[in-house]
């Protein structure tokens, strides 16, 4: 039995031992006057140093089943199964990734969550995990359909509707909770003021600090108050003005302190005022906040001085993934782990050298470099969040109920109505839109195997004869020629672009720009749609018809089809400025622009 449970039983005589057995009845949390703080403090007293350090780690494992061996786990952890990883480290948290073979379906995830919790409760510590994932919606999701999909943050920003943003977070949070996930690493609170930002973009609500703040608060309330899971505002102190991707390089944000106060800080202040449970750090250098050159994740002036001291944040501070290149650029992995805790982080996410980093933190505490008092404070926050989100007393979920809780007809219909409001008509110079109901042949080309087909399916439902010619992010000359040939044989071409402005990696954006320009040269009706960042129009200004959807899931393509055919009027307004190509200070289309009929 865990120290928390021993205390609850000893103090209040609650029969909660049954919660340790999968499928057994679970008692309610102990009533007042015993507080969560008292429970957590008592639990802390019964933990070894190694137990405490384990609670400061958030791990993952490869594969969709906790009992299934995977050689990749052996290489990383020295043990083969996810259950063995839990037993070895007794981590405080866990994270799911679709790209690491964790996700096959919501029902599978619910079963997997139960397996992991059973493994956690079999350790000597007997503490359930806080299982998390990045379900930001839009372009960053770990769990696809049949889970309910939304348009994402910038799509919400285009609607200006905070009520809908809260509703979306509530639905997402309740579905995650049904799968055993008690923490979402969302919402993104970054203010995307740089059109060339390669890593944030549409993950941000807007370039306007007030709009980002309002939307962030709405989603915090949706996740925490409506769904009862932990929200995580990210990426502090603000990742919205960078031209480098922190997965691959160490970005520097050159905002003055006054600029940071005006642009980056408001959304995090608003989240803190709204009671945000957790804040994730950014692997970025901000010289105006800390001139040392250390990334914020490793910066005591930023995490302890600004976030804790100036902003008064009392909740859980978790690092962004420590496997990312930006945080590993300056120090070795062992030193990174120690410095992150010294800076003020409570939990270390995705350590790339777990044995080395675990030992480094233990040794740092034993040597006095990190005080055990600081460790205790961090672990206390971890335990308090387990109590708050209910995982301590109800660690298990019912996979049999997934169909009644995840991707329900009501949730899907609500999502469609919300996304319908986001499509933004930026240009309609040729008055090509809305399309009439007359039969016509439509070519759907451009980026996205699934996305082009989803749009074609939606157009076919409306009587069009569709052809799909998917060209990818960096179309070859042959693919471009094929699309042009097909365009000449169709009445209308809809070309989907995805970050066509980005020419940094193998010049993919330039190839998309060529595709659009060659299609326009056919003289046929061409409708250009940016299905990710809205900034693409700056690179082919001759396009007479241009829309932005801010996302490329099927729900966004259905909304696009409705707009194309005039079933709904476009009501989305740009939540950012679209600058002139090569001139970021001059807007081509201003914040708030959006046409309709």
C-alpha positions as CSV (number, residue, x, y, z in Angstrom):
1,X,0.0,0.0,0.0
2,X,1.3,3.5,-0.8
3,X,2.2,6.0,1.9
4,X,-0.8,8.0,0.8
5,X,-3.1,5.1,1.1
6,X,-1.6,3.9,4.4
7,X,-2.2,7.4,5.8
8,X,-5.8,7.5,4.6
9,X,-6.5,4.0,6.0
10,X,-4.8,4.7,9.3
11,X,-6.4,8.0,9.9
12,X,-9.8,7.5,8.6
13,X,-10.4,3.7,8.4
14,X,-11.2,3.8,4.7
15,X,-11.3,0.5,3.0
16,X,-9.4,1.5,-0.2
17,X,-7.1,-1.4,-0.4
18,X,-9.3,-2.8,-3.1
19,X,-8.2,0.0,-5.4
20,X,-4.9,-1.8,-5.8
21,X,-6.6,-4.7,-7.7
22,X,-7.7,-4.1,-11.3
23,X,-11.4,-4.2,-11.7
24,X,-12.2,-3.9,-8.0
25,X,-14.4,-1.3,-6.5
26,X,-12.7,1.9,-5.6
27,X,-13.5,4.0,-2.6
28,X,-14.0,7.8,-2.6
29,X,-11.1,10.0,-1.5
30,X,-10.9,10.6,2.2
31,X,-13.3,13.3,3.4
32,X,-12.3,16.5,5.2
33,X,-10.9,17.5,7.6
34,X,-7.9,15.6,6.4
35,X,-6.6,17.7,3.5
36,X,-4.8,16.7,0.3
37,X,-1.7,18.6,1.6
38,X,-1.7,16.5,4.8
39,X,-2.1,13.3,2.8
40,X,0.7,14.2,0.4
41,X,3.0,15.4,3.2
42,X,2.5,12.1,5.1
43,X,3.1,10.1,1.9
44,X,6.4,12.0,1.3
45,X,7.7,11.0,4.7
46,X,7.4,7.3,3.8
47,X,9.4,7.6,0.5
48,X,13.0,6.9,-0.1
49,X,15.2,9.4,-2.0
50,X,15.1,7.1,-5.0
51,X,11.3,6.9,-4.8
52,X,11.1,10.7,-4.8
53,X,13.4,11.0,-7.8
54,X,11.3,8.5,-9.7
55,X,8.3,10.8,-9.2
56,X,10.2,13.6,-10.9
57,X,10.6,11.6,-14.2
58,X,8.0,11.3,-17.0
59,X,8.8,8.3,-19.2
60,X,7.4,6.5,-22.2
61,X,7.9,3.0,-23.7
62,X,7.7,1.6,-27.2
63,X,4.7,-0.5,-28.1
64,X,1.0,-0.7,-27.4
65,X,0.9,-3.3,-24.6
66,X,2.6,-3.1,-21.2
67,X,3.5,-6.8,-21.2
68,X,4.9,-7.0,-24.7
69,X,8.7,-6.9,-25.1
70,X,10.3,-4.5,-27.5
71,X,14.0,-4.3,-28.3
72,X,13.9,-0.6,-28.4
73,X,12.9,-0.5,-24.7
74,X,15.8,-2.8,-23.9
75,X,18.2,-0.4,-25.7
76,X,16.9,2.6,-23.8
77,X,16.0,1.3,-20.4
78,X,17.7,-2.1,-20.1
79,X,14.3,-3.8,-19.7
80,X,12.0,-5.0,-22.4
81,X,8.4,-4.3,-21.5
82,X,6.6,-1.1,-20.5
83,X,5.6,-2.8,-17.2
84,X,9.2,-3.5,-16.4
85,X,10.1,0.2,-17.1
86,X,7.5,1.2,-14.6
87,X,8.8,-1.3,-12.1
88,X,12.4,-0.2,-12.5
89,X,12.0,3.6,-12.2
90,X,8.6,4.0,-10.4
91,X,8.1,7.2,-12.5
92,X,5.6,9.8,-11.5
93,X,4.3,10.3,-15.0
94,X,4.0,8.6,-18.4
95,X,3.5,9.9,-21.9
96,X,1.9,8.4,-25.0
97,X,3.0,8.9,-28.6
98,X,1.3,7.6,-31.7
99,X,4.7,7.8,-33.5
100,X,6.2,5.3,-31.0
101,X,3.6,2.7,-31.5
102,X,1.6,3.4,-28.4
103,X,-1.7,4.1,-30.0
104,X,-3.9,1.8,-32.1
105,X,-7.4,2.7,-30.8
106,X,-9.1,4.4,-27.8
107,X,-10.1,1.0,-26.4
108,X,-6.5,-0.3,-26.7
109,X,-5.3,2.9,-24.9
110,X,-7.7,2.4,-22.0
111,X,-6.5,-1.2,-21.6
112,X,-2.9,-0.1,-21.9
113,X,-3.5,2.6,-19.2
114,X,-4.9,0.0,-16.9
115,X,-1.9,-2.3,-17.5
116,X,0.5,0.5,-16.7
117,X,-1.4,1.5,-13.5
118,X,-1.4,-2.1,-12.4
119,X,2.4,-2.3,-12.9
120,X,2.8,1.0,-10.9
121,X,0.6,-0.3,-8.0
122,X,2.6,-3.5,-7.8
123,X,5.8,-1.7,-7.0
124,X,6.9,-1.1,-3.5
125,X,5.7,2.5,-3.8
126,X,2.2,1.6,-5.0
127,X,1.6,5.1,-6.5
128,X,-0.5,5.4,-9.7
129,X,1.0,7.2,-12.7
130,X,-0.2,10.4,-14.1
131,X,-0.5,9.5,-17.8
132,X,-0.3,12.3,-20.3
133,X,-0.1,13.0,-24.0
134,X,0.0,15.9,-26.4
135,X,-3.6,16.2,-27.7
136,X,-3.3,19.8,-28.8
137,X,-5.8,19.2,-31.6
138,X,-5.2,20.5,-35.1
139,X,-1.8,19.6,-36.4
140,X,-0.5,18.0,-33.1
141,X,-2.6,15.0,-32.0
142,X,-1.5,11.7,-30.7
143,X,-4.9,10.0,-30.9
144,X,-6.7,10.3,-34.2
145,X,-10.2,9.1,-35.1
146,X,-12.5,7.8,-33.8
147,X,-11.5,10.2,-31.1
148,X,-13.1,13.6,-31.7
149,X,-10.9,15.9,-33.8
150,X,-11.0,19.7,-33.8
151,X,-9.3,22.4,-36.0
152,X,-6.7,23.4,-33.5
153,X,-5.6,26.6,-31.8
154,X,-5.4,29.0,-34.7
155,X,-8.7,27.7,-36.0
156,X,-10.2,28.7,-32.6
157,X,-8.4,32.0,-32.9
158,X,-10.0,32.6,-36.3
159,X,-13.5,32.2,-34.7
160,X,-12.8,34.5,-31.7
161,X,-15.2,32.2,-29.8
162,X,-13.9,31.4,-26.4
163,X,-17.0,29.4,-25.5
164,X,-16.3,27.0,-28.4
165,X,-12.6,26.8,-27.4
166,X,-13.7,25.8,-23.9
167,X,-16.2,23.3,-25.3
168,X,-13.5,21.7,-27.5
169,X,-11.1,21.4,-24.5
170,X,-13.9,19.8,-22.4
171,X,-14.7,17.2,-25.0
172,X,-11.0,16.4,-25.6
173,X,-10.3,16.2,-21.9
174,X,-13.3,13.9,-21.2
175,X,-12.2,11.6,-24.0
176,X,-8.6,11.5,-22.7
177,X,-9.9,10.7,-19.2
178,X,-11.9,7.8,-20.5
179,X,-8.7,6.4,-22.0
180,X,-6.9,6.8,-18.6
181,X,-5.0,9.9,-19.6
182,X,-5.2,12.5,-16.8
183,X,-3.0,15.3,-18.2
184,X,-3.0,17.0,-21.6
185,X,0.1,18.9,-22.6
186,X,-2.1,21.7,-23.8
187,X,-3.0,24.5,-24.5
188,X,-0.1,26.1,-26.4
189,X,0.0,29.6,-24.9
190,X,2.7,30.9,-27.2
191,X,2.0,34.1,-29.2
192,X,3.0,33.5,-32.8
193,X,4.3,36.9,-33.8
194,X,6.8,35.4,-36.3
195,X,5.4,34.2,-39.7
196,X,8.6,32.2,-40.2
197,X,8.2,30.2,-36.9
198,X,8.8,26.6,-38.0
199,X,7.6,24.9,-34.8
200,X,4.7,26.8,-33.4
201,X,2.7,28.5,-36.2
202,X,-0.9,27.3,-36.1
203,X,-0.3,25.6,-32.8
204,X,-0.7,29.2,-31.4
205,X,-4.1,30.8,-31.1
206,X,-2.9,34.1,-32.6
207,X,-0.3,36.8,-32.8
208,X,-2.5,39.0,-30.5
209,X,-1.6,38.5,-26.8
210,X,-5.1,39.4,-25.6
211,X,-6.7,36.8,-27.9
212,X,-4.1,34.2,-26.9
213,X,-4.8,34.9,-23.3
214,X,-8.5,34.7,-23.6
215,X,-8.4,31.4,-25.5
216,X,-5.8,29.9,-23.2
217,X,-8.0,30.7,-20.2
218,X,-11.0,29.2,-21.9
219,X,-9.2,25.9,-22.6
220,X,-7.7,25.7,-19.1
221,X,-11.2,25.8,-17.8
222,X,-12.4,23.3,-20.3
223,X,-9.7,20.8,-19.4
224,X,-9.6,21.3,-15.7
225,X,-13.1,22.4,-14.6
226,X,-15.2,20.6,-17.2
227,X,-13.2,17.5,-17.9
228,X,-11.3,17.1,-14.6
229,X,-7.9,16.5,-16.1
230,X,-4.7,18.6,-15.8
231,X,-4.0,21.2,-18.4
232,X,-0.4,22.3,-19.2
233,X,0.3,25.7,-20.7
234,X,3.4,25.7,-22.9
235,X,6.1,26.7,-23.8
236,X,7.3,29.1,-21.1
237,X,8.6,31.8,-21.4
238,X,7.1,31.9,-24.9
239,X,8.2,30.2,-28.1
240,X,6.3,32.4,-30.6
241,X,9.1,34.5,-32.1
242,X,11.7,32.1,-33.4
243,X,13.0,31.0,-36.8
244,X,14.6,27.8,-35.3
245,X,12.9,24.6,-34.3
246,X,14.0,23.6,-30.8
247,X,13.7,19.9,-31.7
248,X,16.8,20.5,-33.9
249,X,18.6,23.7,-32.7
250,X,18.7,26.1,-29.8
251,X,16.6,29.2,-30.6
252,X,17.1,32.6,-29.2
253,X,14.2,35.0,-28.6
254,X,15.6,38.6,-28.7
255,X,12.6,40.3,-27.1
256,X,13.5,43.1,-24.7
257,X,12.1,42.8,-21.3
258,X,9.4,45.3,-22.2
259,X,8.5,43.3,-25.3
260,X,8.4,40.1,-23.3
261,X,6.1,41.7,-20.8
262,X,3.8,42.9,-23.5
263,X,3.8,39.9,-25.9
264,X,4.8,36.7,-24.2
265,X,3.9,37.1,-20.6
266,X,0.2,37.9,-20.7
267,X,-1.0,34.5,-21.7
268,X,1.0,32.7,-19.0
269,X,-0.2,35.2,-16.4
270,X,-3.7,34.6,-17.5
271,X,-3.3,30.9,-17.3
272,X,-1.8,31.2,-13.8
273,X,-4.7,33.4,-12.7
274,X,-7.1,30.8,-14.1
275,X,-5.5,28.1,-11.9
276,X,-3.5,26.2,-14.5
277,X,-2.1,23.0,-12.9
278,X,1.1,22.7,-14.9
279,X,3.4,24.8,-17.1
280,X,5.9,23.3,-19.6
281,X,9.3,25.0,-20.2
282,X,10.8,26.0,-23.5
283,X,14.3,25.1,-24.7
284,X,14.9,28.7,-25.8
285,X,17.4,31.3,-24.9
286,X,15.9,34.7,-23.8
287,X,18.8,37.0,-23.0
288,X,16.6,39.7,-21.6
289,X,15.4,37.3,-18.9
290,X,18.7,35.4,-18.4
291,X,21.9,36.6,-20.2
292,X,23.8,33.4,-19.4
293,X,23.0,31.7,-22.7
294,X,21.3,28.8,-21.0
295,X,17.9,27.7,-22.3
296,X,14.9,28.5,-20.2
297,X,14.6,24.9,-19.1
298,X,17.9,25.1,-17.4
299,X,17.6,28.7,-16.2
300,X,17.0,29.4,-12.5
301,X,16.5,33.2,-13.2
302,X,13.6,32.2,-15.6
303,X,11.9,29.3,-13.8
304,X,12.5,30.2,-10.2
305,X,13.0,34.0,-10.6
306,X,10.3,34.9,-13.2
307,X,7.8,32.0,-13.2
308,X,7.8,31.3,-9.5
309,X,8.9,34.6,-8.1
310,X,7.4,37.3,-10.3
311,X,4.4,35.5,-11.8
312,X,3.6,33.6,-8.6
313,X,3.1,30.2,-10.1
314,X,2.5,27.5,-7.5
315,X,1.7,24.5,-9.7
316,X,3.8,21.9,-11.4
317,X,6.7,22.9,-13.7
318,X,7.6,20.2,-16.3
319,X,10.4,20.4,-18.8
320,X,9.8,20.0,-22.5
321,X,11.3,16.8,-23.8
322,X,14.9,16.4,-22.7
323,X,15.6,14.4,-25.8
324,X,15.3,17.5,-28.0
325,X,18.5,18.9,-29.5
326,X,18.1,22.4,-28.1
327,X,18.4,21.4,-24.5
328,X,21.3,19.0,-25.2
329,X,23.4,21.6,-27.1
330,X,25.4,23.0,-24.2
331,X,25.7,20.3,-21.6
332,X,25.8,16.5,-21.4
333,X,22.6,14.6,-20.5
334,X,23.5,14.0,-16.9
335,X,24.2,17.7,-16.3
336,X,21.0,18.7,-18.2
337,X,18.9,16.7,-15.7
338,X,20.6,18.2,-12.7
339,X,20.5,21.7,-14.0
340,X,16.8,21.5,-15.0
341,X,16.0,20.6,-11.4
342,X,18.3,23.3,-10.0
343,X,16.5,25.8,-12.2
344,X,13.2,24.9,-10.7
345,X,11.7,22.1,-12.8
346,X,9.6,19.6,-10.9
347,X,9.5,16.9,-13.5
348,X,11.9,15.8,-16.3
349,X,10.1,14.8,-19.5
350,X,11.5,12.1,-21.8
351,X,15.1,11.8,-20.5
352,X,17.2,10.4,-23.4
353,X,19.7,8.6,-21.0
354,X,17.4,7.6,-18.1
355,X,19.9,5.5,-16.1
356,X,22.5,8.2,-16.4
357,X,20.1,11.0,-15.6
358,X,18.4,9.2,-12.7
359,X,21.7,8.5,-11.1
360,X,23.0,12.0,-11.7
361,X,20.0,13.5,-9.9
362,X,20.3,11.1,-7.0
363,X,24.0,11.8,-6.7
364,X,23.4,15.6,-6.9
365,X,21.0,15.3,-3.9
366,X,23.4,13.1,-1.9
367,X,26.2,15.5,-2.5
368,X,24.2,18.5,-1.5
369,X,24.2,20.2,-4.9
370,X,20.4,19.8,-4.9
371,X,18.8,20.1,-1.5
372,X,16.4,17.3,-0.5
373,X,14.0,20.1,0.6
374,X,13.7,21.2,-3.0
375,X,13.1,17.6,-4.1
376,X,10.4,17.3,-1.4
377,X,8.7,20.4,-2.7
378,X,8.7,19.1,-6.2
379,X,7.4,15.7,-5.2
380,X,4.8,17.3,-3.0
381,X,3.4,19.1,-6.1
382,X,3.4,15.8,-8.1
383,X,1.5,14.1,-5.3
384,X,-1.0,16.9,-4.9
385,X,-1.8,16.8,-8.6
386,X,-2.4,13.0,-8.4
387,X,-4.9,13.7,-5.6
388,X,-6.5,16.6,-7.5
389,X,-7.0,14.7,-10.8
390,X,-8.3,11.7,-9.0
391,X,-5.9,9.1,-10.3
392,X,-4.8,8.1,-6.8
393,X,-8.2,6.8,-5.8
394,X,-9.5,5.9,-9.3
395,X,-6.5,4.7,-11.3
396,X,-8.4,2.4,-13.6
397,X,-10.9,3.1,-16.5
398,X,-13.4,0.9,-18.2
399,X,-12.5,0.0,-21.8
400,X,-16.0,-1.3,-22.4
401,X,-17.3,2.2,-22.0
402,X,-15.1,3.8,-24.6
403,X,-17.7,3.7,-27.4
404,X,-20.1,5.7,-25.2
405,X,-17.5,8.3,-24.3
406,X,-15.1,8.8,-27.2
407,X,-16.1,10.0,-30.6
408,X,-19.8,10.0,-29.9
409,X,-22.2,11.4,-32.6
410,X,-22.9,14.4,-30.3
411,X,-19.2,15.2,-29.9
412,X,-18.5,14.8,-33.6
413,X,-21.4,17.1,-34.5
414,X,-20.3,19.7,-32.0
415,X,-16.7,19.6,-33.4
416,X,-18.0,20.0,-37.0
417,X,-20.1,23.1,-36.0
418,X,-17.1,24.6,-34.2
419,X,-14.7,24.0,-37.1
420,X,-17.3,25.3,-39.6
421,X,-16.8,28.8,-38.1
422,X,-13.1,28.9,-38.6
423,X,-12.6,28.8,-42.4
424,X,-11.2,32.1,-43.6
425,X,-11.7,33.5,-47.1
426,X,-8.7,35.7,-47.7
427,X,-9.2,36.4,-51.5
428,X,-12.1,36.0,-53.9
429,X,-11.0,38.3,-56.6
430,X,-12.3,36.2,-59.5
431,X,-15.6,35.7,-57.7
432,X,-15.1,31.9,-58.2
433,X,-16.8,31.2,-54.8
434,X,-19.2,30.0,-53.9
435,X,-19.4,27.2,-56.4
436,X,-22.8,26.6,-58.0
437,X,-24.5,23.2,-57.6
438,X,-23.9,22.4,-61.2
439,X,-22.1,19.1,-62.0
440,X,-18.4,19.7,-62.5
441,X,-15.1,18.0,-62.6
442,X,-12.8,19.0,-59.8
443,X,-9.1,18.2,-59.4
444,X,-7.8,18.1,-55.8
445,X,-4.1,18.3,-55.7
446,X,-1.2,19.5,-53.5
447,X,-0.2,18.3,-50.0
448,X,-1.5,15.4,-48.0
449,X,-2.4,11.9,-49.0
450,X,-5.2,11.7,-46.4
451,X,-6.1,15.4,-46.6
452,X,-6.6,15.6,-50.4
453,X,-8.6,12.4,-50.3
454,X,-10.8,13.7,-47.4
455,X,-11.6,16.9,-49.4
456,X,-12.3,14.9,-52.5
457,X,-14.7,12.7,-50.6
458,X,-16.5,15.8,-49.2
459,X,-16.7,17.3,-52.7
460,X,-18.0,14.0,-54.2
461,X,-20.8,14.0,-51.7
462,X,-21.9,17.3,-53.2
463,X,-22.1,16.0,-56.8
464,X,-18.6,16.7,-58.1
465,X,-16.6,14.3,-60.2
466,X,-13.2,14.4,-58.4
467,X,-9.7,13.4,-59.3
468,X,-6.9,13.3,-56.7
469,X,-3.3,14.1,-57.5
470,X,-1.4,14.3,-54.2
471,X,2.0,15.9,-54.7
472,X,3.5,16.1,-51.2
473,X,5.4,18.8,-49.4
474,X,8.2,18.9,-52.0
475,X,6.6,18.0,-55.3
476,X,8.8,16.7,-58.1
477,X,8.8,18.3,-61.5
478,X,7.1,15.2,-62.8
479,X,4.4,15.5,-60.1
480,X,3.9,19.2,-60.9
481,X,3.6,18.4,-64.6
482,X,1.1,15.6,-63.9
483,X,-1.0,18.0,-61.8
484,X,-1.0,20.7,-64.5
485,X,-2.0,18.1,-67.1
486,X,-4.9,17.0,-64.9
487,X,-5.9,20.6,-64.2
488,X,-6.3,21.2,-67.9
489,X,-8.8,18.3,-68.1
490,X,-10.9,19.5,-65.1
491,X,-13.2,22.5,-64.6
492,X,-11.8,23.5,-61.2
493,X,-8.6,22.8,-59.3
494,X,-8.3,23.0,-55.6
495,X,-4.7,23.0,-54.5
496,X,-3.8,22.4,-50.9
497,X,-0.6,24.0,-49.6
498,X,1.2,23.2,-46.3
499,X,3.9,25.6,-45.1
500,X,4.6,26.7,-48.6
501,X,6.5,29.6,-47.1
502,X,9.1,27.3,-45.6
503,X,12.1,26.8,-47.9
504,X,14.6,25.7,-45.3
505,X,14.4,21.9,-45.6
506,X,15.2,20.5,-49.0
507,X,13.4,23.5,-50.4
508,X,9.9,22.0,-50.1
509,X,8.1,25.3,-49.9
510,X,9.6,26.5,-53.1
511,X,8.4,23.4,-54.9
512,X,4.9,24.0,-53.6
513,X,5.1,27.6,-54.8
514,X,6.1,26.4,-58.2
515,X,3.1,23.9,-58.2
516,X,0.7,26.8,-57.5
517,X,2.2,29.1,-60.0
518,X,2.2,26.5,-62.8
519,X,-1.5,25.6,-62.0
520,X,-2.4,29.3,-62.2
521,X,-0.7,29.5,-65.6
522,X,-3.2,27.1,-67.1
523,X,-5.8,29.8,-67.0
524,X,-8.3,27.4,-65.4
525,X,-10.2,28.1,-62.2
526,X,-7.7,27.5,-59.3
527,X,-8.7,27.7,-55.7
528,X,-5.7,27.8,-53.3
529,X,-6.2,26.6,-49.8
530,X,-3.6,26.8,-47.0
531,X,-4.3,23.8,-44.8
532,X,-1.7,24.8,-42.1
533,X,-0.1,28.2,-41.7
534,X,-2.2,31.0,-43.4
535,X,1.0,32.8,-44.5
536,X,1.4,30.9,-47.8
537,X,-0.4,33.5,-50.0
538,X,2.6,35.9,-49.7
539,X,4.5,33.6,-52.0
540,X,2.0,33.4,-54.8
541,X,0.1,36.7,-54.6
542,X,-1.3,36.2,-58.2
543,X,-3.7,33.6,-56.9
544,X,-7.1,35.1,-57.2
545,X,-8.9,32.8,-54.7
546,X,-7.3,31.8,-51.4
547,X,-8.6,30.3,-48.2
548,X,-7.1,29.2,-44.9
549,X,-8.3,26.3,-42.8
550,X,-5.5,26.2,-40.2
551,X,-5.7,22.4,-40.0
552,X,-5.9,19.4,-42.3
553,X,-8.0,16.8,-40.5
554,X,-11.1,15.5,-42.2
555,X,-13.3,17.8,-40.0
556,X,-11.5,20.8,-41.5
557,X,-11.9,19.5,-45.1
558,X,-15.6,19.0,-44.6
559,X,-15.9,22.6,-43.4
560,X,-13.9,23.7,-46.4
561,X,-16.3,21.9,-48.8
562,X,-19.3,23.5,-47.1
563,X,-17.7,26.9,-47.7
564,X,-16.7,26.1,-51.3
565,X,-20.3,25.2,-52.2
566,X,-21.9,28.0,-50.3
567,X,-23.6,25.8,-47.7
568,X,-22.2,28.1,-45.1
569,X,-20.7,31.5,-45.4
570,X,-17.0,31.9,-44.4
571,X,-16.9,33.6,-41.0
572,X,-13.3,33.1,-39.9
573,X,-11.1,36.2,-39.5
574,X,-7.3,36.1,-39.7
575,X,-5.9,35.7,-36.1
576,X,-2.5,36.9,-37.4
577,X,-1.1,39.4,-39.9
578,X,0.1,37.8,-43.1
579,X,3.2,39.8,-44.0
580,X,4.7,40.5,-47.4
581,X,7.2,37.9,-48.3
582,X,10.7,39.1,-47.2
583,X,9.2,42.1,-45.3
584,X,7.9,40.9,-42.0
585,X,7.0,44.4,-40.9
586,X,4.6,45.1,-43.8
587,X,1.2,43.3,-43.7
588,X,-0.1,41.9,-46.9
589,X,-3.4,41.0,-45.1
590,X,-4.0,42.3,-41.6
591,X,-5.2,40.7,-38.4
592,X,-9.0,40.5,-38.6
593,X,-9.2,40.3,-42.4
594,X,-11.8,37.9,-43.7
595,X,-14.3,38.0,-46.6
596,X,-17.7,36.5,-46.8
597,X,-20.8,36.6,-48.9
